[in-house]
Amino acid sequence: MFFLSGVGALVFENVWFSQIGLILGNSVWSAALVVGAFMAGLALGNGLAVRLARRWGNLVRGYGALEVVAAFSGVAAVLVFPHLPALFRPLLAPFLDQPVTLNILRVAIAFVLMVIPATALGTTLPLLSKPLESATGNYGFSLGRLYGVNTLGAVAGTLLAELALVPALGLQSSGVLAAGCNLTAAFIAFRVARLPVFDGTRSLAVAVPARLTPEAGRVLLAAFLAGGALLGLEVIWFRFLLLFQVGTTLMFALMLAVVLSGIGLGGMLASRWSQRGWQPATAARLAAAIAGISVVASYAAFHGFFGMLVAGKFEPTPRLLTLSLFLMVPVCLASGVLFTALGSRMRAGMPDAATTTGLLTLANTLGAVAGSLVAAFVLLPGLGLERSFLALAALYVVVAIAVPGAGQTWLARLAPIVAAAAALALFPHGRMTHTHYRHVEQHFDARIVAAREGIVETAFYLSNDFLGEPWFYRLATNSYSMSATSADAQRYMRLFAYLPAALHPRIESALVICFGVGSTASAVTDLPDVRRIDVVDVSRDILELSDIAFPDPQRHPLRDSRVTVHVEDGRFYLQQTARRYDLITGEPPPPKVAGVASLYSLEYFRLLRERLNPGGLATYWLPVHQLQQADTLAIIRAFCDAFEDCTLWSGVGLEWILMGSRDGIAPVSRAAFSRPWRLPRMGPELRRIAVDSPEQMAALFMADARVLREMTAVALPLTDNFPRRLSSAPSTFRAEPLYAWLMGAERSRASLEEGAWAAAVLPRALIEGARERFRRRAMLDAEWHPELRRPGYNVWSNVAHLLRDTDLVVLPQWLLAGEARAAEIAGLKGPADPVAAEHLAIDALVHRRKPARYASQAQFQAATARGQVIAIFHNCIAGETRHARELMGWLPPLRDREPYSSFLAWAAQGCPGAGR
């Protein structure tokens, strides 16, 4: 019965927290306040149970009634929540830019929405502890068994919701099934309540003592601190493991399941220990000391254990599960024992079991509320991860000291405390920066230039260096690369603004959701007519760290007088703001990161459309390299269901752009479409990202609404109710068959030339002029994604064509794995360095300068293999076939490997006179 209660409670929690996040936002503040409000409801139920136990005769029947209340109030909340955003908008919207008032309203709303089911759930353990004690004669056994079984039910509910219910049934139906679990528990309770042993269990005591004894007060203090330590550790553990694993919903479900499993098994262990005549005070003090020691020991040994798993080539999910077990289970087992032992110690001075359990759980729950909030908003930003581990380990020592020890020797009292204090003295200070941060650098093959352990995430700015100089910067949150200033990333992020700028007659207001490294916001500031730009991001740390990406204040988008910054959840901002925009663009975190699916759902895309002015445009990031094919179809279906006029464009490779309009796009003249290339800021930037002409922009087109709707006809859209239509399966980072079909240059060209969208919007001359440019787009896609290469593909043929038949610079440079910044750094180092010489040679080649001359075979063979081939290729392109033939004779004998083999295959036909 109580196992089912635990299952239902955790399924309900999963659904409630997902739904309330859509009402109040998914920022760290709102999420923490929702959790706090829910736990406050539980605490209210803990306290209420004390009074109810004194008034009700049959507590098992009373428990059943409260399960019915929890079931019906819980499912009512699940069914009503989706309709509440519009209801609360008049209350919340006026305080959108007043965070203190807004957060007060958030916690009040969350408490009101969940108070009835949360309170009902909070009464259950105290009510059942008394009848089970009456039946068994052992309070410790009763408390530990109930606590353990209910918590193990919560484990089942956590995994069931994540792995089966929400993916198959959606949130609302999962809530109905959770209610079914609670109603089944109630049915069992009503049947069990008929047994004589459970009838008439009302307390014979006339009242709870007016004042707690000092010993009981110390037990409650210990319970409060223990709850705070464990929930604080849960916050710290989860953040710590995010340094080693991407934070998907599956990851969080597994970590929570491990925590709950440890607690539940600890309660079961304590119940058996109590049957063997334990000393509760000794057990509590020992459990607290073991918990503190385990925090230190698991952190100290983590690096070595993690290295073993990496060496063993564990897959991500088994590795996460193993790491979680190693890091968390010892502390959680000790915590389960600690809670039960504290209850047994307190029971001796209390009138009945229900009063004891009610006060104990009240103190423990209030401590948990405080611990989670203090860890998130004080410890992490104030102390960082490492010192937070130390602080919480020390808190367990305080718990051990707080446990009253009447009748015990000083040695029995002090030994666990001394052992835990010794562990604190051996804490491995500096392990975070000297070891775990180095793992982050190795993971990204980059150098950390700034790290900030903030409220929202652990944010890193890393420098990808070239020849000892910064080449580009990467923004990583925890273990995931969120954005970068590299040339390819700049291309698609700037297109979020530049593409609509070519299609919209006059963009005067723009909204940028999610700032990242600021490339999109910077591109929006380049728009000549824009008067107001709103930037919304949940992380103040990421906004502040952007000075690294924009050292020049004159080019920093957040220093632009037209920009207003809102530190808020993007979806919540859209729900509350009354503003309308000509352009809304967004590059949120990857879709499979926990909590992000709601920024790719049908309801969210409808919000985007509603906040556009007539004729306004929305552009949105679609990172298909991070998605399975079914995931991509679900997102595209959602977008096209929201935007009747939906189109798909190539950003770069597998970074795609969804674009939709409100009420359609008016026909665009060639002069208007070409305007961005004539502007002093946009023109150079467009050429820098290899979009050299209006025709090349048009050639980024992939599909219009007709193609997208046919493609997604049998797909179900990603919706708020079905967030698990995004699978938990890892991405392949390859072009799947559907992706290859969509990226196909000939198919894309035909779609543009024959489609209704292009015919209605773009001038015919522009469409016809784009024909050759599709081939150029295909060159770049094929070079970066080998699976797209057709038989006979040869990069040297493509580069030769571009150099001989066009005046392009950036595209051939990219095809040769060069880039302007790399050439700039190479110029600082000089040609004496072989790698620098290679990039200087690429730069000379694409700018059509004279090829370098090699005076001797030794000088030529000192160059890199690619540098050797570039030198010969450059001479071929420049018509210096005699020198090319001489250099070719100096190539090493092993010519069947790259880059020699593909170059020689081209040279046989492409460099007349040089031959092989």
QUIURLIN-V859782 format. One record per residue. N is the residue number from 0. PHI is phi in degrees with one decimal (none if undefined). Layout:
n:phi
N:PHI
N:PHI
This chain:
n:phi
0:none
1:-77.7
2:-62.7
3:-61.5
4:-60.0
5:-66.7
6:-60.0
7:-61.2
8:-61.9
9:-73.8
10:-65.0
11:-57.7
12:-58.9
13:-56.3
14:-70.5
15:-59.6
16:-65.6
17:-64.3
18:-73.3
19:-68.6
20:-59.6
21:-74.1
22:-87.8
23:-105.7
24:98.6
25:-107.2
26:-70.4
27:-62.8
28:-64.7
29:-64.8
30:-62.3
31:-65.5
32:-70.0
33:-64.1
34:-60.9
35:-61.2
36:-64.9
37:-63.2
38:-70.0
39:-64.2
40:-63.1
41:-59.7
42:-62.3
43:-60.2
44:-64.8
45:-56.5
46:-68.3
47:-64.6
48:-60.2
49:-60.9
50:-71.9
51:-63.7
52:-63.3
53:-83.5
54:-106.5
55:-92.9
56:-80.1
57:-110.6
58:-72.7
59:-67.9
60:-65.5
61:-62.8
62:-58.6
63:-60.3
64:-62.9
65:-71.9
66:-64.9
67:-63.8
68:-60.6
69:-61.6
70:-64.1
71:-73.9
72:-69.8
73:-66.4
74:-72.3
75:-62.3
76:-62.2
77:-58.8
78:-77.4
79:-88.7
80:-49.6
81:-61.1
82:-95.9
83:-88.7
84:-53.3
85:-67.3
86:-67.3
87:-87.4
88:-56.8
89:-60.7
90:-80.4
91:-91.8
92:-56.2
93:-63.3
94:-110.9
95:-58.0
96:-105.7
97:-124.0
98:-60.2
99:-64.8
100:-61.4
101:-62.3
102:-70.5
103:-62.2
104:-65.6
105:-61.1
106:-66.4
107:-65.5
108:-64.4
109:-60.3
110:-64.4
111:-63.1
112:-67.7
113:-111.6
114:-62.6
115:-69.7
116:-65.1
117:-66.4
118:-64.0
119:-61.2
120:-66.1
121:-69.0
122:-84.2
123:-67.6
124:-62.7
125:-60.2
126:-66.0
127:-79.6
128:-64.0
129:-72.4
130:-63.7
131:-70.4
132:-63.7
133:-62.3
134:-77.5
135:-106.4
136:76.9
137:-139.1
138:-67.6
139:-59.0
140:-62.0
141:-64.0
142:-64.9
143:-63.8
144:-67.6
145:-62.7
146:-61.1
147:-67.7
148:-64.5
149:-63.3
150:-70.3
151:-66.9
152:-62.5
153:-63.3
154:-59.7
155:-61.4
156:-64.9
157:-61.5
158:-72.0
159:-62.8
160:-63.2
161:-72.5
162:-91.3
163:-131.4
164:-65.9
165:-64.1
166:-61.5
167:-89.7
168:-109.9
169:87.0
170:-67.2
171:-65.0
172:-66.7
173:-63.4
174:-63.2
175:-64.4
176:-66.0
177:-60.9
178:-61.3
179:-62.4
180:-62.7
181:-66.0
182:-68.9
183:-65.7
184:-60.9
185:-64.1
186:-61.5
187:-62.2
188:-61.0
189:-64.7
190:-71.8
191:-66.1
192:-61.5
193:-75.2
194:-65.3
195:-57.4
196:-65.3
197:-102.1
198:-92.7
199:72.7
200:-96.5
201:-63.1
202:-62.6
203:-82.1
204:-70.9
205:-78.8
206:-165.6
207:-71.5
208:-52.4
209:-62.7
210:-129.2
211:-71.2
212:-69.1
213:-57.2
214:-65.4
215:-64.4
216:-61.6
217:-68.4
218:-63.5
219:-64.5
220:-62.9
221:-62.7
222:-65.1
223:-61.9
224:-66.9
225:-65.1
226:-62.8
227:-64.5
228:-64.6
229:-69.5
230:-69.7
231:-63.0
232:-63.3
233:-58.8
234:-62.4
235:-68.1
236:-57.8
237:-62.3
238:-65.3
239:-63.3
240:-68.6
241:-65.6
242:-70.9
243:-121.1
244:-152.6
245:-68.3
246:-83.7
247:-83.2
248:-62.6
249:-63.9
250:-60.9
251:-66.0
252:-63.5
253:-66.4
254:-64.0
255:-63.2
256:-62.2
257:-64.7
258:-59.7
259:-66.2
260:-62.4
261:-61.6
262:-62.6
263:-62.3
264:-65.7
265:-63.7
266:-63.5
267:-65.5
268:-61.2
269:-65.1
270:-64.1
271:-71.0
272:-62.5
273:-64.1
274:-73.7
275:-104.7
276:76.9
277:-75.0
278:-101.2
279:-56.6
280:-64.3
281:-62.5
282:-63.6
283:-65.2
284:-66.5
285:-65.2
286:-63.8
287:-63.9
288:-65.0
289:-62.9
290:-61.3
291:-63.4
292:-63.1
293:-65.0
294:-59.2
295:-67.9
296:-65.9
297:-67.5
298:-69.2
299:-64.6
300:-94.3
301:-62.0
302:-60.3
303:-64.0
304:-66.8
305:-61.4
306:-60.6
307:-63.3
308:-67.2
309:-63.7
310:-62.8
311:-79.8
312:56.1
313:-67.2
314:-67.8
315:-55.0
316:-68.6
317:-60.3
318:-65.2
319:-60.7
320:-61.3
321:-66.5
322:-62.0
323:-64.1
324:-60.4
325:-63.8
326:-80.1
327:-108.1
328:-59.4
329:-57.6
330:-66.5
331:-69.0
332:-58.9
333:-62.1
334:-66.8
335:-62.0
336:-66.3
337:-59.6
338:-59.7
339:-66.2
340:-66.3
341:-63.1
342:-63.0
343:-64.5
344:-65.9
345:-76.7
346:-60.3
347:-60.1
348:-105.2
349:-115.4
350:-71.1
351:-155.6
352:-68.0
353:-64.3
354:-63.0
355:-59.4
356:-67.0
357:-61.0
358:-68.9
359:-63.4
360:-68.1
361:-60.5
362:-63.5
363:-65.4
364:-69.0
365:-62.6
366:-63.4
367:-63.8
368:-58.8
369:-62.8
370:-63.1
371:-66.0
372:-70.8
373:-65.2
374:-62.5
375:-72.2
376:-107.9
377:-121.4
378:-66.3
379:-59.9
380:-72.9
381:-90.7
382:-109.6
383:84.7
384:-62.8
385:-63.4
386:-70.4
387:-67.2
388:-57.4
389:-63.8
390:-63.0
391:-74.9
392:-63.4
393:-64.5
394:-63.6
395:-66.2
396:-64.2
397:-62.6
398:-60.3
399:-60.8
400:-67.6
401:-72.0
402:-65.6
403:-69.1
404:-130.8
405:-58.6
406:85.0
407:-106.2
408:-74.1
409:-61.6
410:-63.4
411:-64.1
412:-75.1
413:-87.5
414:-57.4
415:-63.2
416:-66.7
417:-64.3
418:-63.1
419:-66.4
420:-63.3
421:-63.6
422:-63.1
423:-61.6
424:-65.9
425:-95.3
426:-58.6
427:-81.4
428:-62.1
429:87.6
430:-63.3
431:-62.5
432:-77.0
433:-81.8
434:-122.1
435:-71.9
436:-66.6
437:-65.8
438:-61.3
439:-61.1
440:-63.3
441:-66.7
442:-61.0
443:-100.0
444:48.9
445:-149.6
446:-110.1
447:-69.6
448:-107.8
449:-157.8
450:-138.3
451:-141.0
452:-90.3
453:-101.5
454:-67.5
455:-84.9
456:-162.3
457:-92.8
458:-102.4
459:-123.9
460:-106.0
461:-118.6
462:-102.0
463:-86.6
464:-90.4
465:-135.7
466:54.2
467:82.0
468:-118.2
469:-60.6
470:-95.0
471:-152.0
472:-105.0
473:-123.8
474:-98.7
475:-121.6
476:-110.6
477:60.7
478:-111.7
479:-120.3
480:-78.7
481:-90.9
482:-167.1
483:-156.5
484:-100.5
485:-64.6
486:-61.9
487:-66.6
488:-66.0
489:-58.8
490:-59.5
491:-72.6
492:-70.0
493:-74.2
494:-65.4
495:-56.5
496:-100.2
497:-71.7
498:-61.3
499:-64.6
500:-62.7
501:-77.3
502:-104.4
503:-95.5
504:-66.6
505:-165.3
506:-87.0
507:-107.4
508:-136.0
509:-142.3
510:-123.4
511:-111.6
512:-99.9
513:80.9
514:-90.1
515:61.1
516:-90.5
517:90.3
518:-65.2
519:-68.1
520:-61.5
521:-62.9
522:-63.9
523:-64.6
524:-67.3
525:-76.5
526:-66.7
527:-73.2
528:-100.1
529:-69.8
530:-112.6
531:-138.6
532:-129.6
533:-103.2
534:-114.1
535:-120.1
536:-151.1
537:-79.8
538:-112.4
539:-68.2
540:-62.5
541:-63.5
542:-63.1
543:-72.4
544:-72.9
545:-66.2
546:-59.5
547:-67.7
548:-75.2
549:-127.7
550:-66.4
551:-89.3
552:-57.8
553:-67.9
554:-108.1
555:-77.2
556:-62.3
557:-76.0
558:-92.2
559:-69.8
560:-64.4
561:-83.8
562:-93.8
563:-119.1
564:-100.7
565:-124.5
566:-86.7
567:-163.0
568:-67.3
569:-61.2
570:-67.5
571:-61.4
572:-60.1
573:-62.7
574:-66.6
575:-99.4
576:-72.9
577:-99.5
578:-73.1
579:-120.9
580:-130.9
581:-81.2
582:-140.5
583:-124.4
584:-132.4
585:-148.9
586:-133.4
587:-69.6
588:-57.8
589:-53.6
590:-57.6
591:-87.6
592:-68.2
593:-54.2
594:86.6
595:-96.4
596:-56.3
597:-69.2
598:-96.2
599:-131.8
600:-90.3
601:-57.2
602:-63.4
603:-69.0
604:-64.0
605:-66.0
606:-61.7
607:-56.1
608:-63.1
609:-65.3
610:-92.5
611:-93.3
612:-69.7
613:-53.8
614:81.9
615:-70.0
616:-122.0
617:-122.3
618:-118.6
619:-144.7
620:-74.5
621:-128.3
622:-85.1
623:-70.1
624:-67.3
625:-103.0
626:-125.5
627:-74.4
628:-58.1
629:-64.6
630:-62.1
631:-61.3
632:-63.4
633:-64.5
634:-71.9
635:-62.0
636:-60.7
637:-62.5
638:-64.6
639:-74.3
640:-69.9
641:-85.2
642:-114.3
643:-59.6
644:-97.7
645:-109.7
646:-138.6
647:-123.3
648:-130.8
649:-85.5
650:-87.3
651:-165.1
652:58.2
653:-94.9
654:-99.3
655:-107.5
656:-127.8
657:-89.6
658:-131.7
659:-138.0
660:-127.2
661:-97.1
662:74.0
663:88.6
664:-107.9
665:-69.6
666:-53.8
667:-111.9
668:-77.5
669:-62.4
670:-64.3
671:-68.5
672:-65.1
673:-84.4
674:-54.4
675:-55.2
676:-75.0
677:-95.3
678:-85.0
679:-66.4
680:-97.0
681:-74.6
682:-56.3
683:-60.9
684:-66.8
685:-62.3
686:-69.2
687:-65.9
688:-100.5
689:65.8
690:-113.8
691:-81.4
692:-152.8
693:-58.1
694:-63.5
695:-67.6
696:-62.9
697:-61.6
698:-74.9
699:-79.6
700:-62.5
701:-119.1
702:-162.0
703:-102.9
704:-61.6
705:-62.3
706:-63.7
707:-65.9
708:-71.6
709:-64.0
710:-68.1
711:-106.3
712:-59.0
713:-100.7
714:-85.3
715:-96.0
716:-72.3
717:-70.3
718:-130.1
719:-60.6
720:-77.2
721:-125.0
722:-69.0
723:-88.2
724:-70.5
725:-91.5
726:-72.0
727:-90.2
728:-66.7
729:-68.0
730:-77.9
731:-93.8
732:58.1
733:-130.5
734:-80.2
735:-68.0
736:-52.5
737:-63.4
738:-64.1
739:-62.5
740:-64.3
741:-66.6
742:-81.3
743:-56.2
744:-65.1
745:-67.2
746:-64.3
747:-61.9
748:-62.2
749:-63.4
750:-64.1
751:-70.0
752:-72.6
753:-107.6
754:-79.0
755:-71.3
756:-63.0
757:-64.0
758:-62.4
759:-84.3
760:-111.3
761:-98.3
762:-66.2
763:-61.0
764:-62.9
765:-67.3
766:-61.1
767:-67.0
768:-68.9
769:-80.0
770:-54.7
771:-65.9
772:-68.0
773:-62.2
774:-61.9
775:-66.8
776:-61.9
777:-65.2
778:-59.5
779:-67.3
780:-60.4
781:-68.5
782:-67.3
783:-87.9
784:-132.8
785:-55.3
786:-65.9
787:-89.4
788:-75.2
789:-85.1
790:-56.8
791:87.8
792:-61.1
793:-149.2
794:-62.8
795:-68.6
796:-65.2
797:-65.0
798:-65.5
799:-60.5
800:-61.1
801:-65.3
802:-74.7
803:-85.6
804:-111.4
805:-137.1
806:-106.6
807:-67.9
808:-117.2
809:-68.2
810:-61.9
811:-62.9
812:-63.0
813:-64.8
814:-62.0
815:-93.1
816:64.8
817:-105.2
818:-168.6
819:-57.6
820:-65.4
821:-63.8
822:-65.8
823:-63.2
824:-65.5
825:-60.4
826:-63.2
827:-70.0
828:-84.1
829:89.1
830:-71.1
831:-64.9
832:-83.0
833:-59.9
834:-68.4
835:-61.5
836:-61.5
837:-58.7
838:-73.9
839:-66.3
840:-67.3
841:-61.5
842:-62.3
843:-64.6
844:-62.9
845:-71.7
846:-92.1
847:59.3
848:-87.0
849:-66.6
850:-70.1
851:-70.6
852:-105.1
853:-104.4
854:-78.1
855:-149.4
856:-64.1
857:-63.6
858:-64.2
859:-64.9
860:-75.0
861:-76.8
862:-73.9
863:-66.6
864:-59.0
865:-67.7
866:-62.6
867:-62.5
868:-66.5
869:-58.4
870:-60.9
871:-65.8
872:-59.9
873:-61.4
874:-64.3
875:-62.3
876:-62.7
877:-81.7
878:83.5
879:-88.8
880:-68.8
881:-64.4
882:-68.8
883:-61.2
884:-65.3
885:-63.9
886:-64.7
887:-62.9
888:-69.7
889:-91.4
890:-65.0
891:-65.1
892:-66.6
893:-81.9
894:-108.0
895:-92.9
896:-116.9
897:-74.7
898:-89.2
899:-66.4
900:-62.4
901:-67.1
902:-66.7
903:-64.7
904:-62.8
905:-70.7
906:-61.1
907:-58.2
908:-114.3
909:-91.3
910:-129.6
911:-54.8
912:96.0
913:-89.5
914:64.2
915:-94.9
